[in-house]
């Protein structure tokens, strides 16, 4: 018996055991969970293939057989091996797609909550045998992934808002005076030069070059936008998960993927929990980053890549909330992140970061020279490559099979 027939047998038993258990409340909750799937899948009247196939009639359908959709070889092989979608077979697949069908192009990392899995299956079942699918059969369409082109914002870059509350900026006035000059001083310097006055010091010996001017308060405030882990520097604002999803789809997904899984060699934003001790750890916001303030600060000053500093404070709050949602740090798509509740959110890996105590080590504390005795003889040996750490960029594959995709295939 192939492993897919074993999964099928278990699925049929699970389906019989749970027949009739999906309540309208389950399906309603599943519709909210399905919001995570909409970027790649459609279901209901008029549903067509997107990045992934339409999901009408999914329950009872053999894997890899929706007409008109281009499946991965792995998914078609799974169907040929007897994999049929049921409540029992969908449960493990939705938790870890790549574990059940190795080689699938579905990029979604999986649902982490048992209730979410059960509810979204109940929702999909309502569009299968005996459900709404009888009322609205979807006309299959050729799989045409949505265009990755995103229209970059044409808004001009403007200075950031005025200095944020709680951030003290004290320019070093003495230093500025040494290297700057007022417009009134410049004619005097020119007159001295024309009169043959010679500087008493050589360039590089503390001479004042009289270049530039003192930065204005507004100019300083435009750059003084850093945010600390304790919330100092946060601007007033707010944004919800659902608002962030719309912004992410428009301005971020073309590089970071629909679910933060990344396109090509762009950074992965979601998933990776439990991989930090692996040979190839997945360092994401949910698995590695210690502080949410770093997320907000980086998005605010550097994103989107093609138009940094173009997002409003509310848009940055919304995007940060959506990234939390992608990493299951928050579960509710109505969650609103603001400057009022920001510091209450803790990232999972915060406790694994420690203070840098190198100055307490003997070499630093006693200012001793580093040990250069009893060194290993011979030339240095290369023991590992950066690719193992997943930091060496590689050329993107040209084969369509290597292109990132997503969805229940």
RODO-2510 file (C-alpha; in nm, 4 decimals, decimal comma):
residues 409
     n   res          X          Y          Z
     1     x     0,0000     0,0000     0,0000
     2     x     0,1494     0,3354    -0,1021
     3     x     0,1794     0,6117     0,1520
     4     x    -0,0917     0,8057    -0,0333
     5     x    -0,3353     0,5153    -0,0032
     6     x    -0,2515     0,4990     0,3662
     7     x    -0,3286     0,8696     0,3948
     8     x    -0,6479     0,8112     0,1973
     9     x    -0,7575     0,5270     0,4259
    10     x    -0,6946     0,7374     0,7324
    11     x    -0,8762     1,0267     0,5686
    12     x    -1,1858     0,8206     0,4931
    13     x    -1,2003     0,6960     0,8524
    14     x    -1,1642     1,0527     0,9762
    15     x    -1,4347     1,1710     0,7386
    16     x    -1,6785     0,9022     0,8567
    17     x    -1,6013     0,9761     1,2199
    18     x    -1,6641     1,3467     1,1765
    19     x    -1,9547     1,3372     0,9312
    20     x    -2,2058     1,6060     1,0076
    21     x    -1,9826     1,7684     1,2683
    22     x    -1,9116     2,0862     1,0681
    23     x    -2,1504     2,3458     1,2003
    24     x    -2,2354     2,6773     1,0311
    25     x    -2,0221     2,8437     1,2986
    26     x    -1,7262     2,6278     1,1909
    27     x    -1,7707     2,7251     0,8263
    28     x    -1,8074     3,0934     0,9172
    29     x    -1,4848     3,0805     1,1150
    30     x    -1,3237     2,8937     0,8259
    31     x    -1,4145     3,1738     0,5873
    32     x    -1,2012     3,4094     0,7970
    33     x    -0,9122     3,1618     0,7938
    34     x    -0,9503     3,1311     0,4148
    35     x    -0,8436     3,4962     0,3907
    36     x    -0,4882     3,3589     0,4121
    37     x    -0,5560     3,1538     0,0978
    38     x    -0,7281     3,4139    -0,1226
    39     x    -0,4060     3,5390    -0,2767
    40     x    -0,3706     3,2057    -0,4592
    41     x    -0,7119     3,0344    -0,4537
    42     x    -1,0720     3,1109    -0,5404
    43     x    -1,3837     2,9282    -0,4266
    44     x    -1,7555     2,9759    -0,4867
    45     x    -1,9534     3,0976    -0,7844
    46     x    -1,7369     3,1897    -1,0828
    47     x    -1,4159     3,0723    -0,9164
    48     x    -1,1250     3,0250    -1,1556
    49     x    -0,7674     2,9097    -1,1281
    50     x    -0,5185     3,1604    -0,9940
    51     x    -0,1658     3,0857    -0,8731
    52     x    -0,3296     2,7739    -0,7280
    53     x    -0,6334     2,5865    -0,8617
    54     x    -0,9904     2,6785    -0,7710
    55     x    -1,1159     2,4823    -0,4720
    56     x    -1,4770     2,4135    -0,5688
    57     x    -1,5452     2,0421    -0,5330
    58     x    -1,2164     1,9876    -0,3491
    59     x    -1,3513     1,7250    -0,1087
    60     x    -1,3470     1,3932    -0,2927
    61     x    -1,1214     1,5187    -0,5728
    62     x    -0,8079     1,3264    -0,6636
    63     x    -0,4968     1,5382    -0,6088
    64     x    -0,3591     1,7015    -0,9219
    65     x    -0,6716     1,6596    -1,1373
    66     x    -0,8489     1,9960    -1,1551
    67     x    -0,8997     2,0490    -1,5262
    68     x    -0,6973     2,3262    -1,6846
    69     x    -0,4480     2,3765    -1,4011
    70     x    -0,0757     2,3105    -1,4417
    71     x     0,0315     2,1018    -1,1426
    72     x     0,3788     2,0170    -1,0231
    73     x     0,5027     1,6675    -1,1103
    74     x     0,5042     1,5846    -0,7398
    75     x     0,1334     1,6640    -0,7002
    76     x     0,0339     1,4684    -1,0106
    77     x     0,2373     1,1718    -0,8861
    78     x     0,0617     1,1960    -0,5502
    79     x    -0,2771     1,1762    -0,7232
    80     x    -0,1645     0,8803    -0,9299
    81     x    -0,0549     0,7160    -0,6056
    82     x    -0,4075     0,7422    -0,4645
    83     x    -0,4149     1,0762    -0,2792
    84     x    -0,7751     1,1981    -0,2664
    85     x    -0,8672     1,5149    -0,0778
    86     x    -1,0846     1,4531     0,2264
    87     x    -1,1006     1,5918     0,5764
    88     x    -0,8475     1,3320     0,6861
    89     x    -0,5975     1,3957     0,4053
    90     x    -0,6346     1,7736     0,4118
    91     x    -0,5602     1,8013     0,7848
    92     x    -0,1927     1,6961     0,7699
    93     x    -0,1440     1,8662     0,4332
    94     x    -0,2669     2,2044     0,5562
    95     x    -0,0386     2,1775     0,8590
    96     x     0,2760     2,0955     0,6570
    97     x     0,2230     2,0782     0,2782
    98     x     0,5830     1,9959     0,1852
    99     x     0,5967     1,7081     0,4327
   100     x     0,2932     1,5350     0,2830
   101     x     0,3775     1,6031    -0,0829
   102     x     0,7497     1,6516    -0,1175
   103     x     0,8224     1,8669    -0,4198
   104     x     0,4923     2,0541    -0,4200
   105     x     0,5159     2,4134    -0,5372
   106     x     0,2727     2,5257    -0,2692
   107     x     0,4708     2,7905    -0,0828
   108     x     0,2325     2,8288     0,2126
   109     x     0,4111     2,7270     0,5336
   110     x     0,0982     2,5711     0,6860
   111     x    -0,1674     2,6471     0,9480
   112     x    -0,0486     2,6209     1,3073
   113     x    -0,3805     2,6032     1,4935
   114     x    -0,5911     2,2839     1,4900
   115     x    -0,9084     2,4920     1,5059
   116     x    -0,8065     2,6899     1,1963
   117     x    -0,7452     2,3669     1,0036
   118     x    -1,0806     2,2173     1,1036
   119     x    -1,2715     2,5373     1,0300
   120     x    -1,1219     2,6027     0,6876
   121     x    -1,1940     2,2409     0,5878
   122     x    -1,5548     2,2906     0,6984
   123     x    -1,5683     2,6042     0,4850
   124     x    -1,4246     2,4284     0,1777
   125     x    -1,6609     2,1347     0,2301
   126     x    -1,9545     2,3717     0,1835
   127     x    -1,8402     2,4147    -0,1792
   128     x    -1,8018     2,0435    -0,2407
   129     x    -2,0452     1,7517    -0,2734
   130     x    -2,3829     1,8545    -0,1395
   131     x    -2,2652     2,2088    -0,0773
   132     x    -2,2824     2,5318    -0,2692
   133     x    -2,0691     2,3845    -0,5451
   134     x    -2,3813     2,2289    -0,6981
   135     x    -2,5284     2,5751    -0,7276
   136     x    -2,2191     2,7312    -0,8802
   137     x    -1,9911     2,5041    -1,0807
   138     x    -1,6746     2,6919    -1,1619
   139     x    -1,5622     2,7016    -1,5225
   140     x    -1,2008     2,5807    -1,5202
   141     x    -0,9508     2,8271    -1,6547
   142     x    -0,5890     2,7990    -1,7527
   143     x    -0,3644     2,8797    -1,4621
   144     x    -0,2426     3,2299    -1,5076
   145     x    -0,0488     3,3553    -1,2060
   146     x    -0,1269     3,7175    -1,1316
   147     x     0,1200     3,9668    -1,2654
   148     x     0,4060     4,0365    -1,0318
   149     x     0,4323     4,3910    -1,1577
   150     x     0,3556     4,6421    -0,8898
   151     x     0,3053     5,0060    -0,9647
   152     x     0,5533     5,1962    -0,7590
   153     x     0,4210     5,4957    -0,5744
   154     x     0,4896     5,8182    -0,7559
   155     x     0,4590     6,0326    -0,4474
   156     x     0,7727     6,2429    -0,3992
   157     x     0,9879     6,1742    -0,0983
   158     x     0,9163     6,4165     0,1802
   159     x     1,0831     6,4718     0,5154
   160     x     0,9588     6,2571     0,7983
   161     x     0,7226     6,4101     1,0542
   162     x     0,8609     6,6431     1,3150
   163     x     1,0651     6,5091     1,6012
   164     x     0,8812     6,2348     1,7871
   165     x     0,7882     6,2729     2,1544
   166     x     1,0423     6,1293     2,3910
   167     x     1,3407     6,1536     2,1534
   168     x     1,5898     6,4182     2,2600
   169     x     1,8132     6,5568     1,9886
   170     x     2,1052     6,7682     2,1030
   171     x     2,3286     6,8682     1,8119
   172     x     2,6947     6,9040     1,8976
   173     x     2,7036     7,2796     1,8517
   174     x     3,0757     7,3164     1,9008
   175     x     3,1570     7,0630     1,6282
   176     x     2,9078     7,2159     1,3870
   177     x     3,0590     7,5605     1,4399
   178     x     3,4039     7,4239     1,3662
   179     x     3,3079     7,2849     1,0263
   180     x     3,0359     7,5258     0,9122
   181     x     2,9975     7,8874     0,8290
   182     x     2,7147     8,1360     0,8004
   183     x     2,6551     8,3124     0,4744
   184     x     2,7696     8,6346     0,6406
   185     x     3,1141     8,4866     0,7093
   186     x     3,1771     8,3744     0,3510
   187     x     3,2353     8,7241     0,1998
   188     x     3,4822     8,7950     0,4803
   189     x     3,6792     8,4798     0,3994
   190     x     3,6793     8,5685     0,0289
   191     x     3,8052     8,9180     0,1056
   192     x     4,0846     8,7820     0,3219
   193     x     4,1921     8,5474     0,0452
   194     x     4,1976     8,8239    -0,2156
   195     x     4,4089     9,0371     0,0190
   196     x     4,6739     8,7678     0,0244
   197     x     4,6028     8,6344     0,3737
   198     x     4,7649     8,2956     0,4225
   199     x     4,6294     8,0291     0,6574
   200     x     4,8512     7,9602     0,9546
   201     x     4,7716     7,5868     0,9492
   202     x     4,7949     7,3196     0,6845
   203     x     4,4893     7,1259     0,5682
   204     x     4,4392     6,8302     0,8003
   205     x     4,5918     7,0099     1,0972
   206     x     4,2675     7,1294     1,2507
   207     x     4,2012     7,3924     0,9873
   208     x     3,8407     7,5088     0,9525
   209     x     3,7329     7,4639     0,5905
   210     x     3,4203     7,6803     0,6218
   211     x     3,2024     7,4325     0,4318
   212     x     2,8298     7,3670     0,4702
   213     x     2,5896     7,5150     0,7208
   214     x     2,4180     7,4253     1,0445
   215     x     2,1316     7,1763     0,9971
   216     x     1,7879     7,3143     1,0778
   217     x     1,5635     7,1580     1,3425
   218     x     1,3275     7,0264     1,0738
   219     x     1,6156     6,8618     0,8866
   220     x     1,7389     6,6933     1,2021
   221     x     1,3883     6,5759     1,2892
   222     x     1,3465     6,4254     0,9415
   223     x     1,6330     6,1837     1,0101
   224     x     1,5674     6,1330     1,3807
   225     x     1,3107     5,8529     1,3340
   226     x     1,4665     5,5556     1,5131
   227     x     1,2395     5,3464     1,7365
   228     x     1,3686     5,1728     2,0508
   229     x     1,2456     4,8394     2,1911
   230     x     1,0841     5,0249     2,4820
   231     x     0,8694     5,2230     2,2367
   232     x     1,0580     5,5521     2,2551
   233     x     1,0416     5,7155     1,9138
   234     x     0,7139     5,5549     1,8036
   235     x     0,4902     5,7945     1,6122
   236     x     0,1194     5,8175     1,6856
   237     x    -0,0724     5,5872     1,4540
   238     x    -0,2537     5,2567     1,4066
   239     x    -0,3264     4,9897     1,1474
   240     x    -0,5031     4,6521     1,1272
   241     x    -0,3980     4,3142     0,9898
   242     x    -0,6510     4,3321     0,7056
   243     x    -0,5315     4,6794     0,6066
   244     x    -0,1736     4,5554     0,6119
   245     x    -0,2632     4,2611     0,3877
   246     x    -0,3856     4,4960     0,1138
   247     x    -0,0704     4,7085     0,1340
   248     x     0,1508     4,3980     0,1408
   249     x    -0,0146     4,2511    -0,1689
   250     x     0,0325     4,5779    -0,3555
   251     x     0,3829     4,6810    -0,2501
   252     x     0,5623     4,3855    -0,0904
   253     x     0,4454     4,0490    -0,2268
   254     x     0,6344     4,0845    -0,5561
   255     x     0,9601     4,0397    -0,3618
   256     x     0,8591     3,8729    -0,0357
   257     x     0,5889     3,6388    -0,1696
   258     x     0,2188     3,6229    -0,0907
   259     x     0,2817     3,4692     0,2518
   260     x     0,6258     3,6090     0,3326
   261     x     0,7895     3,2975     0,1837
   262     x     1,0033     3,5149    -0,0517
   263     x     1,0419     3,5211    -0,4286
   264     x     1,3794     3,4052    -0,5610
   265     x     1,6542     3,5228    -0,3245
   266     x     1,4613     3,8028    -0,1549
   267     x     1,4380     3,7744     0,2262
   268     x     1,1913     3,5306     0,3828
   269     x     0,9662     3,7058     0,6361
   270     x     0,7549     3,4260     0,7848
   271     x     0,7968     3,0722     0,9143
   272     x     1,1218     2,9099     1,0202
   273     x     1,0183     2,8417     1,3790
   274     x     1,2304     2,5638     1,5259
   275     x     1,5022     2,5800     1,2574
   276     x     1,7672     2,7935     1,4294
   277     x     1,9742     2,4907     1,5286
   278     x     1,9563     2,3374     1,1814
   279     x     2,2419     2,3473     0,9314
   280     x     2,0300     2,5836     0,7238
   281     x     1,8318     2,7924     0,9728
   282     x     1,5428     3,0039     0,8443
   283     x     1,5951     3,3389     1,0155
   284     x     1,2636     3,5209     0,9889
   285     x     1,0801     3,7790     1,1948
   286     x     0,8870     3,5001     1,3659
   287     x     1,1794     3,2653     1,4233
   288     x     1,4790     3,4923     1,4888
   289     x     1,4193     3,8658     1,5304
   290     x     1,4129     3,9788     1,8952
   291     x     1,2192     4,3072     1,8923
   292     x     0,9135     4,4341     1,7070
   293     x     1,0610     4,7856     1,7103
   294     x     1,3236     4,6668     1,4603
   295     x     1,0467     4,5572     1,2222
   296     x     0,8670     4,8906     1,2439
   297     x     1,1866     5,0952     1,2184
   298     x     1,3214     4,9053     0,9168
   299     x     0,9936     4,9068     0,7227
   300     x     0,9476     5,2753     0,7957
   301     x     1,2874     5,3905     0,6719
   302     x     1,3742     5,1362     0,4011
   303     x     1,0581     4,9916     0,2464
   304     x     0,9241     4,9456    -0,0118
   305     x     1,2538     4,8746    -0,1825
   306     x     1,1687     5,0834    -0,4886
   307     x     1,0314     5,3810    -0,2931
   308     x     1,1594     5,3992     0,0663
   309     x     1,0124     5,6494     0,3140
   310     x     0,6921     5,6677     0,1086
   311     x     0,4693     5,4869     0,3635
   312     x     0,2597     5,6756     0,6144
   313     x     0,2878     5,5933     0,9848
   314     x    -0,0505     5,4174     0,9741
   315     x     0,0599     5,2075     0,6747
   316     x     0,3739     5,0980     0,8610
   317     x     0,1643     4,9964     1,1639
   318     x    -0,0674     4,7979     0,9345
   319     x     0,2209     4,6210     0,7576
   320     x     0,3842     4,5373     1,0904
   321     x     0,0551     4,3922     1,2153
   322     x     0,0221     4,1802     0,9003
   323     x     0,3765     4,0427     0,9375
   324     x     0,2859     3,9445     1,2950
   325     x    -0,0190     3,7654     1,1547
   326     x     0,1885     3,5805     0,8933
   327     x     0,4106     3,4540     1,1756
   328     x     0,1155     3,3527     1,3986
   329     x     0,2219     3,5998     1,6668
   330     x    -0,1334     3,7342     1,6439
   331     x    -0,4253     3,5178     1,5312
   332     x    -0,7063     3,7644     1,4630
   333     x    -0,7171     3,9415     1,1263
   334     x    -0,9035     4,2284     1,2967
   335     x    -0,6092     4,2911     1,5319
   336     x    -0,5037     4,6561     1,5347
   337     x    -0,1466     4,7583     1,6193
   338     x    -0,0879     5,1097     1,7460
   339     x     0,1562     5,3141     1,9499
   340     x    -0,0673     5,2375     2,2508
   341     x    -0,0306     4,8554     2,2472
   342     x     0,2978     4,8219     2,0555
   343     x     0,5230     4,7364     2,3498
   344     x     0,2809     4,4656     2,4682
   345     x     0,3702     4,2508     2,1643
   346     x     0,6716     4,0229     2,2170
   347     x     0,8455     3,8233     1,9458
   348     x     0,9052     3,4527     2,0200
   349     x     1,2867     3,4640     2,0110
   350     x     1,3414     3,7699     2,2325
   351     x     1,4512     3,5645     2,5344
   352     x     1,7329     3,4014     2,3364
   353     x     1,9157     3,7318     2,2863
   354     x     2,1591     3,8386     2,5595
   355     x     2,3541     4,1519     2,6391
   356     x     2,6957     4,1842     2,4768
   357     x     2,9342     4,1185     2,7685
   358     x     3,2615     4,0959     2,5758
   359     x     3,4103     4,3859     2,7707
   360     x     3,4031     4,1668     3,0822
   361     x     3,6248     3,9022     2,9195
   362     x     3,9897     3,9002     3,0354
   363     x     4,1296     4,0128     2,7005
   364     x     3,9124     4,3248     2,6978
   365     x     3,8977     4,3934     3,0709
   366     x     4,2792     4,3778     3,1195
   367     x     4,3606     4,5276     2,7785
   368     x     4,5962     4,2375     2,7053
   369     x     4,7255     4,1454     2,3637
   370     x     4,5451     3,8510     2,2064
   371     x     4,7140     3,5134     2,2377
   372     x     4,9278     3,4339     1,9330
   373     x     5,1058     3,1242     2,0669
   374     x     5,0418     2,7526     2,0133
   375     x     4,8659     2,8324     1,6887
   376     x     4,7552     2,5455     1,4626
   377     x     5,0279     2,4898     1,2028
   378     x     4,9680     2,4975     0,8309
   379     x     4,7333     2,6900     0,6081
   380     x     4,3769     2,7643     0,7075
   381     x     4,1257     2,5032     0,5994
   382     x     3,7817     2,5871     0,4565
   383     x     3,5373     2,3839     0,6618
   384     x     3,2054     2,5198     0,5367
   385     x     3,0639     2,7564     0,2786
   386     x     2,8352     3,0516     0,3212
   387     x     2,5729     2,8723     0,1103
   388     x     2,5195     2,6328     0,4001
   389     x     2,4177     2,9309     0,6084
   390     x     2,1849     3,0424     0,3299
   391     x     2,3574     3,3784     0,2840
   392     x     2,5279     3,3231    -0,0530
   393     x     2,3067     3,4505    -0,3394
   394     x     2,2621     3,2202    -0,6339
   395     x     2,1310     3,2824    -0,9838
   396     x     1,7578     3,2269    -1,0075
   397     x     1,6583     2,9201    -1,2069
   398     x     1,5214     2,9687    -1,5543
   399     x     1,3125     2,6514    -1,5480
   400     x     0,9447     2,7175    -1,4839
   401     x     0,9457     2,4314    -1,2356
   402     x     1,1772     2,6364    -1,0149
   403     x     0,9553     2,9425    -1,0130
   404     x     0,7893     3,0093    -0,6769
   405     x     0,4214     2,9323    -0,6582
   406     x     0,1640     2,8682    -0,3914
   407     x    -0,1651     2,7017    -0,3159
   408     x    -0,3266     2,3652    -0,2612
   409     x    -0,2357     2,1900    -0,5844
***
